[in-house]
Amino acid sequence: MLVTVHQRLGYALLAVLVVGLVLALLAVGDVRRLPTVRAYLWLAVAALVLQGIAGISLLLVGERPAQGLHVMYGPLALVSLPLTVLFARGWAPRREAWTFAAGFLVALLLAIRALMTG
């Protein structure tokens, strides 16, 4: 059952990250959307944390992913978004929006890869 929860959270996380990417790209054209993107980014981090908790729970009960690399992709996706915030701090708004879009894209690609190796 926990495996199913982890899988479904993974697919939901993909949707969250796609929406974040779209919001960040929209903020490139209208920087007034940046506060929304910043808030959404932290919601996406919370979703990644939930996914991580489910994954760690699976490891603790003895479940293993199909490929060992799966365990690497989740933490990398999790740290990619907060690092994006730190990296973009103090930049011009338009450049910040591009950086957030890049961060969401990286997290999305890592999440896709995690699903592929699960």
Backbone hydrogen bonds, N-H to C=O, Kabsch-Sander energy under -0.5 kcal/mol:
donor,donor_aa,acceptor,acceptor_aa,energy
5,V,1,M,-2.1
6,H,2,L,-2.5
7,Q,3,V,-2.4
8,R,4,T,-2.8
9,L,5,V,-2.7
10,G,6,H,-1.7
11,Y,7,Q,-1.9
12,A,8,R,-2.4
13,L,9,L,-2.6
14,L,10,G,-1.7
15,A,11,Y,-1.6
16,V,12,A,-2.3
17,L,13,L,-2.6
18,V,14,L,-2.3
19,V,15,A,-2.4
20,G,16,V,-2.1
21,L,17,L,-2.3
22,V,18,V,-2.4
23,L,19,V,-2.8
24,A,20,G,-2.5
25,L,21,L,-2.3
26,L,22,V,-2.4
27,A,23,L,-1.8
28,V,24,A,-0.9
29,G,25,L,-0.8
30,D,26,L,-1.3
33,R,30,D,-2.2
34,L,31,V,-1.6
36,T,33,R,-0.6
37,V,33,R,-2.0
38,R,34,L,-2.9
39,A,35,P,-2.2
40,Y,36,T,-2.7
41,L,37,V,-2.5
42,W,38,R,-1.5
43,L,39,A,-1.5
44,A,40,Y,-2.4
45,V,41,L,-2.0
46,A,42,W,-1.9
47,A,43,L,-2.0
48,L,44,A,-2.3
49,V,45,V,-2.3
50,L,46,A,-2.3
51,Q,47,A,-2.2
52,G,48,L,-2.3
53,I,49,V,-2.6
54,A,50,L,-2.2
55,G,51,Q,-2.3
56,I,52,G,-2.9
57,S,53,I,-2.3
58,L,54,A,-1.9
59,L,55,G,-2.0
60,L,56,I,-2.5
61,V,57,S,-1.5
62,G,59,L,-1.4
63,E,58,L,-2.4
67,Q,117,T,-1.7
70,H,67,Q,-1.6
71,V,68,G,-1.3
72,M,69,L,-1.5
73,Y,69,L,-1.5
74,G,70,H,-1.2
76,L,72,M,-1.8
77,A,73,Y,-2.4
78,L,74,G,-2.3
79,V,75,P,-2.4
80,S,76,L,-1.5
81,L,77,A,-0.9
83,L,79,V,-2.0
84,T,80,S,-1.5
85,V,81,L,-1.7
86,L,82,P,-2.2
87,F,83,L,-2.7
88,A,84,T,-2.2
89,R,85,V,-0.8
89,R,86,L,-0.5
91,W,88,A,-2.1
96,E,92,A,-2.6
97,A,93,P,-2.4
98,W,94,R,-2.0
99,T,95,R,-2.2
100,F,96,E,-2.5
101,A,97,A,-2.4
102,A,98,W,-2.3
103,G,99,T,-2.4
104,F,100,F,-2.7
105,L,101,A,-2.3
106,V,102,A,-2.6
107,A,103,G,-2.5
108,L,104,F,-2.5
109,L,105,L,-2.7
110,L,106,V,-2.5
111,A,107,A,-2.4
112,I,108,L,-2.5
113,R,109,L,-2.3
114,A,110,L,-2.3
115,L,111,A,-2.2
116,M,112,I,-1.9
117,T,113,R,-1.4
118,G,114,A,-0.8
